[in-house]
Amino acid sequence: MKNVIILTGASRGIGREIALELSKFYCNLALVGRDKQSLEETANLCSQANSSNKNMVIAIDLAKQTDIEIMVDQVIKEYGSITTLINNHGIHYRNFIKDLAHDDYGMEKMIDINLRSPITITRLVLPYIIQNSSNKANKNAIIYISSLVARNPVAMSAAYTASKSGLLGFAHALYDEVKSYGIKVSTICPGYVNTFQYDRDERLKLNPENMILPADVAQAVNFVILFPGSSCPVEIQIRPQYSPFL
């Protein structure tokens, strides 16, 4: 039976690179995000990379529990099972906490998308992953893409740091809850990754040539999935080899 992998935030950047990396293997993907057109572009690239896998696209608002419930139902209807979950979606609005908005472009939205949403998805998907687990013989995993700020907080990212630190803590606790089922739970914490989100902030002076590549994060995801089932890399930090700052 093929592995069935749900990947959120799959429309571009890190998510797209993860999808392409996963396409090298024998698995069916559920590509989840908000931008249907970009998700379809990712799916087409995955199909070109490996035509033997299926790639379904699910465009939803990951901040809404009803949308998440619909997503899970669609995956089960299409594939019949779920073996792995990769929570990659997230948003980051840089600002001092005193100036951070409390609307769709501020603190509340970051907490909803970066913390509440992955927890909700995990709660709804976990029974299916447990159902397909077989202790040491499987590659079942739950993977969270957090951030290095979860371990090294920085100014102008207080709310973002809170959301990513919370996600890291949740993942560590979850590992203790599900490890007896043979399910690996890992959090990947990259530093500055060369993605579109930093293009919007002119105050942050970064050298793209020294930033982490989305493909580097995808390699870490692959590492976790293929890691022997007798142990688990519960946390991976990815740091740029050279300073990314100008």
Contacts in CASP RR format, 6 or more apart in sequence:
PFRMAT RR
TARGET T0000
AUTHOR 0000-0000-0000
METHOD contacts of the structure
MODEL  1
MKNVIILTGASRGIGREIALELSKFYCNLALVGRDKQSLEETANLCSQAN
SSNKNMVIAIDLAKQTDIEIMVDQVIKEYGSITTLINNHGIHYRNFIKDL
AHDDYGMEKMIDINLRSPITITRLVLPYIIQNSSNKANKNAIIYISSLVA
RNPVAMSAAYTASKSGLLGFAHALYDEVKSYGIKVSTICPGYVNTFQYDR
DERLKLNPENMILPADVAQAVNFVILFPGSSCPVEIQIRPQYSPFL
1 81 0 8 1.000
2 26 0 8 1.000
2 27 0 8 1.000
2 28 0 8 1.000
2 53 0 8 1.000
3 25 0 8 1.000
3 26 0 8 1.000
3 27 0 8 1.000
3 28 0 8 1.000
3 83 0 8 1.000
3 84 0 8 1.000
3 139 0 8 1.000
4 27 0 8 1.000
4 28 0 8 1.000
4 30 0 8 1.000
4 75 0 8 1.000
4 79 0 8 1.000
4 80 0 8 1.000
4 81 0 8 1.000
4 82 0 8 1.000
4 83 0 8 1.000
4 84 0 8 1.000
5 22 0 8 1.000
5 27 0 8 1.000
5 28 0 8 1.000
5 29 0 8 1.000
5 30 0 8 1.000
5 83 0 8 1.000
5 84 0 8 1.000
5 85 0 8 1.000
5 86 0 8 1.000
6 30 0 8 1.000
6 32 0 8 1.000
6 71 0 8 1.000
6 75 0 8 1.000
6 82 0 8 1.000
6 84 0 8 1.000
6 85 0 8 1.000
6 86 0 8 1.000
6 121 0 8 1.000
6 125 0 8 1.000
7 15 0 8 1.000
7 18 0 8 1.000
7 19 0 8 1.000
7 22 0 8 1.000
7 29 0 8 1.000
7 30 0 8 1.000
7 31 0 8 1.000
7 32 0 8 1.000
7 86 0 8 1.000
7 88 0 8 1.000
8 32 0 8 1.000
8 33 0 8 1.000
8 62 0 8 1.000
8 86 0 8 1.000
8 87 0 8 1.000
8 88 0 8 1.000
8 89 0 8 1.000
8 118 0 8 1.000
8 121 0 8 1.000
9 15 0 8 1.000
9 32 0 8 1.000
9 33 0 8 1.000
9 62 0 8 1.000
9 88 0 8 1.000
9 89 0 8 1.000
9 90 0 8 1.000
10 16 0 8 1.000
10 18 0 8 1.000
10 19 0 8 1.000
10 29 0 8 1.000
10 31 0 8 1.000
10 32 0 8 1.000
10 33 0 8 1.000
10 39 0 8 1.000
10 42 0 8 1.000
10 88 0 8 1.000
11 31 0 8 1.000
11 33 0 8 1.000
11 34 0 8 1.000
11 35 0 8 1.000
11 38 0 8 1.000
11 39 0 8 1.000
11 41 0 8 1.000
11 42 0 8 1.000
12 35 0 8 1.000
12 38 0 8 1.000
12 42 0 8 1.000
12 195 0 8 1.000
12 196 0 8 1.000
13 195 0 8 1.000
13 196 0 8 1.000
13 214 0 8 1.000
14 88 0 8 1.000
14 145 0 8 1.000
14 190 0 8 1.000
14 193 0 8 1.000
14 195 0 8 1.000
14 214 0 8 1.000
14 217 0 8 1.000
14 218 0 8 1.000
15 42 0 8 1.000
15 88 0 8 1.000
15 214 0 8 1.000
15 218 0 8 1.000
16 42 0 8 1.000
16 45 0 8 1.000
16 214 0 8 1.000
17 213 0 8 1.000
17 214 0 8 1.000
17 215 0 8 1.000
17 217 0 8 1.000
17 218 0 8 1.000
18 86 0 8 1.000
18 88 0 8 1.000
18 217 0 8 1.000
18 218 0 8 1.000
18 221 0 8 1.000
19 29 0 8 1.000
19 31 0 8 1.000
19 42 0 8 1.000
19 43 0 8 1.000
19 45 0 8 1.000
19 46 0 8 1.000
19 55 0 8 1.000
20 42 0 8 1.000
20 45 0 8 1.000
20 46 0 8 1.000
20 49 0 8 1.000
20 218 0 8 1.000
21 215 0 8 1.000
21 218 0 8 1.000
21 219 0 8 1.000
21 221 0 8 1.000
21 222 0 8 1.000
22 29 0 8 1.000
22 46 0 8 1.000
22 221 0 8 1.000
22 222 0 8 1.000
22 225 0 8 1.000
23 29 0 8 1.000
23 45 0 8 1.000
23 46 0 8 1.000
23 49 0 8 1.000
23 50 0 8 1.000
23 53 0 8 1.000
23 55 0 8 1.000
24 49 0 8 1.000
24 50 0 8 1.000
25 50 0 8 1.000
26 52 0 8 1.000
26 53 0 8 1.000
27 53 0 8 1.000
27 84 0 8 1.000
28 53 0 8 1.000
28 54 0 8 1.000
28 55 0 8 1.000
28 56 0 8 1.000
28 79 0 8 1.000
29 43 0 8 1.000
29 46 0 8 1.000
29 53 0 8 1.000
29 54 0 8 1.000
29 55 0 8 1.000
29 56 0 8 1.000
30 56 0 8 1.000
30 58 0 8 1.000
30 71 0 8 1.000
30 74 0 8 1.000
30 75 0 8 1.000
30 78 0 8 1.000
30 79 0 8 1.000
31 39 0 8 1.000
31 42 0 8 1.000
31 43 0 8 1.000
31 46 0 8 1.000
31 55 0 8 1.000
31 56 0 8 1.000
31 57 0 8 1.000
31 58 0 8 1.000
32 39 0 8 1.000
32 58 0 8 1.000
32 59 0 8 1.000
32 60 0 8 1.000
32 62 0 8 1.000
32 71 0 8 1.000
32 89 0 8 1.000
33 39 0 8 1.000
33 58 0 8 1.000
33 59 0 8 1.000
33 60 0 8 1.000
33 62 0 8 1.000
33 89 0 8 1.000
34 59 0 8 1.000
34 60 0 8 1.000
34 61 0 8 1.000
34 62 0 8 1.000
35 59 0 8 1.000
36 57 0 8 1.000
36 59 0 8 1.000
39 57 0 8 1.000
39 58 0 8 1.000
39 59 0 8 1.000
40 57 0 8 1.000
42 55 0 8 1.000
42 57 0 8 1.000
43 55 0 8 1.000
43 56 0 8 1.000
43 57 0 8 1.000
46 53 0 8 1.000
46 55 0 8 1.000
47 53 0 8 1.000
47 55 0 8 1.000
54 78 0 8 1.000
54 79 0 8 1.000
56 74 0 8 1.000
56 75 0 8 1.000
56 78 0 8 1.000
56 79 0 8 1.000
58 71 0 8 1.000
58 74 0 8 1.000
58 75 0 8 1.000
60 67 0 8 1.000
60 68 0 8 1.000
60 70 0 8 1.000
60 71 0 8 1.000
61 67 0 8 1.000
62 68 0 8 1.000
62 89 0 8 1.000
62 113 0 8 1.000
62 117 0 8 1.000
62 121 0 8 1.000
63 109 0 8 1.000
63 112 0 8 1.000
63 113 0 8 1.000
63 116 0 8 1.000
63 117 0 8 1.000
65 120 0 8 1.000
68 117 0 8 1.000
68 120 0 8 1.000
68 121 0 8 1.000
68 124 0 8 1.000
69 124 0 8 1.000
72 82 0 8 1.000
72 121 0 8 1.000
72 124 0 8 1.000
72 125 0 8 1.000
72 128 0 8 1.000
75 82 0 8 1.000
76 82 0 8 1.000
76 128 0 8 1.000
81 128 0 8 1.000
81 131 0 8 1.000
81 132 0 8 1.000
82 125 0 8 1.000
82 128 0 8 1.000
82 129 0 8 1.000
82 132 0 8 1.000
83 129 0 8 1.000
83 132 0 8 1.000
83 138 0 8 1.000
83 139 0 8 1.000
83 140 0 8 1.000
84 129 0 8 1.000
84 139 0 8 1.000
84 140 0 8 1.000
84 141 0 8 1.000
84 142 0 8 1.000
84 143 0 8 1.000
84 225 0 8 1.000
85 121 0 8 1.000
85 122 0 8 1.000
85 125 0 8 1.000
85 129 0 8 1.000
85 141 0 8 1.000
85 142 0 8 1.000
85 143 0 8 1.000
86 142 0 8 1.000
86 143 0 8 1.000
86 145 0 8 1.000
86 221 0 8 1.000
87 117 0 8 1.000
87 118 0 8 1.000
87 121 0 8 1.000
87 122 0 8 1.000
87 142 0 8 1.000
87 143 0 8 1.000
87 144 0 8 1.000
87 145 0 8 1.000
87 167 0 8 1.000
88 145 0 8 1.000
89 113 0 8 1.000
89 117 0 8 1.000
89 118 0 8 1.000
90 113 0 8 1.000
90 114 0 8 1.000
91 109 0 8 1.000
91 110 0 8 1.000
91 113 0 8 1.000
91 114 0 8 1.000
91 197 0 8 1.000
92 110 0 8 1.000
92 147 0 8 1.000
92 157 0 8 1.000
92 160 0 8 1.000
92 197 0 8 1.000
93 100 0 8 1.000
93 101 0 8 1.000
93 105 0 8 1.000
93 106 0 8 1.000
93 109 0 8 1.000
93 110 0 8 1.000
93 159 0 8 1.000
93 160 0 8 1.000
94 156 0 8 1.000
94 157 0 8 1.000
94 160 0 8 1.000
94 201 0 8 1.000
94 203 0 8 1.000
94 204 0 8 1.000
95 101 0 8 1.000
95 106 0 8 1.000
95 156 0 8 1.000
96 155 0 8 1.000
96 156 0 8 1.000
96 158 0 8 1.000
97 107 0 8 1.000
97 158 0 8 1.000
97 159 0 8 1.000
100 106 0 8 1.000
100 107 0 8 1.000
100 158 0 8 1.000
100 159 0 8 1.000
101 107 0 8 1.000
102 108 0 8 1.000
103 109 0 8 1.000
106 159 0 8 1.000
107 159 0 8 1.000
110 159 0 8 1.000
110 160 0 8 1.000
110 163 0 8 1.000
111 159 0 8 1.000
111 162 0 8 1.000
111 163 0 8 1.000
113 163 0 8 1.000
114 160 0 8 1.000
114 163 0 8 1.000
114 164 0 8 1.000
114 167 0 8 1.000
115 163 0 8 1.000
115 166 0 8 1.000
115 167 0 8 1.000
115 170 0 8 1.000
118 144 0 8 1.000
118 167 0 8 1.000
118 170 0 8 1.000
119 170 0 8 1.000
122 142 0 8 1.000
122 174 0 8 1.000
126 142 0 8 1.000
126 178 0 8 1.000
129 140 0 8 1.000
129 142 0 8 1.000
129 181 0 8 1.000
129 183 0 8 1.000
130 178 0 8 1.000
130 181 0 8 1.000
130 183 0 8 1.000
132 138 0 8 1.000
132 140 0 8 1.000
133 140 0 8 1.000
133 181 0 8 1.000
133 182 0 8 1.000
133 183 0 8 1.000
134 182 0 8 1.000
135 181 0 8 1.000
135 182 0 8 1.000
136 182 0 8 1.000
136 229 0 8 1.000
136 230 0 8 1.000
138 182 0 8 1.000
138 229 0 8 1.000
139 225 0 8 1.000
139 226 0 8 1.000
139 229 0 8 1.000
140 181 0 8 1.000
140 182 0 8 1.000
140 183 0 8 1.000
140 184 0 8 1.000
141 183 0 8 1.000
141 184 0 8 1.000
141 185 0 8 1.000
141 186 0 8 1.000
141 224 0 8 1.000
141 225 0 8 1.000
142 171 0 8 1.000
142 174 0 8 1.000
142 178 0 8 1.000
142 183 0 8 1.000
142 184 0 8 1.000
142 185 0 8 1.000
142 186 0 8 1.000
143 185 0 8 1.000
143 186 0 8 1.000
143 187 0 8 1.000
143 188 0 8 1.000
143 221 0 8 1.000
143 224 0 8 1.000
143 225 0 8 1.000
144 167 0 8 1.000
144 168 0 8 1.000
144 170 0 8 1.000
144 171 0 8 1.000
144 186 0 8 1.000
144 187 0 8 1.000
144 188 0 8 1.000
145 187 0 8 1.000
145 188 0 8 1.000
145 190 0 8 1.000
145 217 0 8 1.000
145 221 0 8 1.000
146 164 0 8 1.000
146 167 0 8 1.000
146 168 0 8 1.000
146 171 0 8 1.000
146 187 0 8 1.000
146 188 0 8 1.000
146 189 0 8 1.000
147 160 0 8 1.000
147 161 0 8 1.000
147 164 0 8 1.000
147 189 0 8 1.000
147 190 0 8 1.000
147 191 0 8 1.000
148 189 0 8 1.000
148 190 0 8 1.000
148 191 0 8 1.000
148 237 0 8 1.000
148 238 0 8 1.000
148 239 0 8 1.000
149 157 0 8 1.000
149 160 0 8 1.000
149 161 0 8 1.000
149 164 0 8 1.000
149 165 0 8 1.000
149 191 0 8 1.000
150 161 0 8 1.000
150 164 0 8 1.000
150 165 0 8 1.000
150 166 0 8 1.000
150 167 0 8 1.000
150 168 0 8 1.000
150 187 0 8 1.000
150 189 0 8 1.000
151 168 0 8 1.000
151 189 0 8 1.000
151 237 0 8 1.000
153 161 0 8 1.000
153 165 0 8 1.000
154 161 0 8 1.000
164 189 0 8 1.000
167 187 0 8 1.000
168 187 0 8 1.000
168 189 0 8 1.000
168 235 0 8 1.000
171 185 0 8 1.000
171 186 0 8 1.000
171 187 0 8 1.000
171 234 0 8 1.000
171 235 0 8 1.000
172 185 0 8 1.000
172 187 0 8 1.000
172 234 0 8 1.000
172 235 0 8 1.000
174 185 0 8 1.000
175 184 0 8 1.000
175 185 0 8 1.000
175 232 0 8 1.000
175 234 0 8 1.000
178 185 0 8 1.000
179 185 0 8 1.000
179 232 0 8 1.000
182 229 0 8 1.000
184 224 0 8 1.000
184 225 0 8 1.000
184 227 0 8 1.000
184 229 0 8 1.000
184 232 0 8 1.000
184 233 0 8 1.000
185 232 0 8 1.000
185 234 0 8 1.000
186 224 0 8 1.000
186 232 0 8 1.000
186 233 0 8 1.000
186 234 0 8 1.000
186 235 0 8 1.000
186 236 0 8 1.000
187 234 0 8 1.000
187 235 0 8 1.000
187 236 0 8 1.000
188 217 0 8 1.000
188 220 0 8 1.000
188 221 0 8 1.000
188 224 0 8 1.000
188 235 0 8 1.000
188 236 0 8 1.000
188 238 0 8 1.000
189 235 0 8 1.000
189 236 0 8 1.000
189 237 0 8 1.000
189 238 0 8 1.000
190 212 0 8 1.000
190 216 0 8 1.000
190 217 0 8 1.000
190 220 0 8 1.000
190 237 0 8 1.000
190 238 0 8 1.000
191 212 0 8 1.000
191 238 0 8 1.000
191 239 0 8 1.000
191 240 0 8 1.000
192 198 0 8 1.000
192 206 0 8 1.000
192 211 0 8 1.000
192 212 0 8 1.000
192 240 0 8 1.000
192 244 0 8 1.000
193 211 0 8 1.000
193 212 0 8 1.000
193 213 0 8 1.000
193 214 0 8 1.000
193 216 0 8 1.000
193 217 0 8 1.000
194 208 0 8 1.000
194 211 0 8 1.000
194 212 0 8 1.000
194 213 0 8 1.000
194 214 0 8 1.000
195 214 0 8 1.000
198 204 0 8 1.000
198 206 0 8 1.000
198 211 0 8 1.000
205 245 0 8 1.000
205 246 0 8 1.000
206 244 0 8 1.000
206 245 0 8 1.000
206 246 0 8 1.000
207 243 0 8 1.000
207 244 0 8 1.000
207 245 0 8 1.000
207 246 0 8 1.000
210 240 0 8 1.000
210 241 0 8 1.000
210 242 0 8 1.000
210 243 0 8 1.000
210 244 0 8 1.000
211 240 0 8 1.000
211 244 0 8 1.000
212 238 0 8 1.000
212 239 0 8 1.000
212 240 0 8 1.000
212 244 0 8 1.000
216 238 0 8 1.000
217 238 0 8 1.000
220 236 0 8 1.000
220 238 0 8 1.000
223 233 0 8 1.000
223 236 0 8 1.000
224 233 0 8 1.000
224 236 0 8 1.000
227 233 0 8 1.000
END
